[in-house]
């Protein structure tokens, strides 16, 4: 059980690092500029649905980066956690 806790904490830290690296790099910032007009700085008010055109490069980057991040975490869990 202690091993699961350790791997979960390491996985959470790794997820945070990967998420920061994926979303804070120069390419991501340039691709995600399409969202600047609607980005909020606070969480006040109700949620609203908005539809708008997003460049295919931004969508492709999000897809590839997210799949890569989940693949890395899946490999970590698969190599360290065994069924009880």
C-alpha atoms as one frame of an Amber mdcrd trajectory, in Angstrom:
protein
   0.000   0.000   0.000   2.866   2.351   0.800   4.231   1.778  -2.723   0.936
   2.906  -4.245   1.041   6.108  -2.213   4.618   6.853  -3.272   3.893   6.156
  -6.949   0.728   8.274  -6.785   2.613  11.233  -5.312   5.408  10.877  -7.874
   2.802  10.575 -10.642   1.042  13.723  -9.448   4.296  15.669  -9.350   5.268
  14.354 -12.787   1.824  15.320 -14.132   2.251  18.860 -12.786   5.717  19.210
 -14.298   4.626  17.843 -17.682   1.497  19.993 -17.728   3.539  23.108 -16.964
   6.120  22.253 -19.611   3.466  21.517 -22.207   1.342  24.611 -21.624   4.001
  27.187 -20.724   6.407  26.809 -23.647   6.692  29.371 -26.433   4.966  27.212
 -29.068   1.947  26.577 -26.844   1.669  30.237 -25.901   1.689  31.218 -29.573
  -0.879  28.569 -30.511  -3.186  29.352 -27.580  -3.338  33.100 -28.277  -6.672
  32.422 -29.965  -8.132  32.031 -26.449  -6.867  35.408 -25.117 -10.054  37.364
 -25.910 -12.145  35.063 -23.703  -9.633  34.185 -20.969 -10.769  35.104 -17.466
  -8.501  36.213 -14.647 -10.985  35.185 -11.930 -13.724  32.609 -11.465 -16.537
  35.030 -10.750 -19.936  34.520 -12.392 -21.683  31.586 -14.129 -20.132  29.379
 -16.775 -21.007  30.167 -20.400 -20.673  28.066 -23.514 -18.830  29.780 -26.341
 -18.124  28.438 -29.810 -15.422  29.913 -32.007 -12.900  28.877 -34.622  -9.617
  27.480 -33.325  -6.658  26.944 -35.665  -6.029  23.300 -36.450  -2.424  23.670
 -35.263  -3.619  24.524 -31.756  -5.998  21.565 -31.713  -3.353  19.190 -33.017
  -0.824  20.433 -30.456  -3.332  19.904 -27.620  -4.116  16.399 -28.833  -0.506
  15.275 -29.276   0.698  16.895 -26.046  -2.148  15.426 -24.004  -1.710  11.944
 -25.445   2.042  12.090 -24.854   1.537  13.193 -21.256  -0.919  10.374 -20.578
   1.389   7.855 -22.267   4.294   8.865 -20.002   2.129   8.583 -16.884   0.687
   5.263 -18.067   4.166   3.831 -18.591   5.182   5.021 -15.115   2.159   3.352
 -13.528   2.522   0.205 -15.609   6.177  -0.217 -14.681   5.750   0.432 -10.971
   2.289  -0.784  -9.933   1.374  -4.449  -9.984  -2.062  -5.965  -9.309  -2.592
  -7.001  -5.697
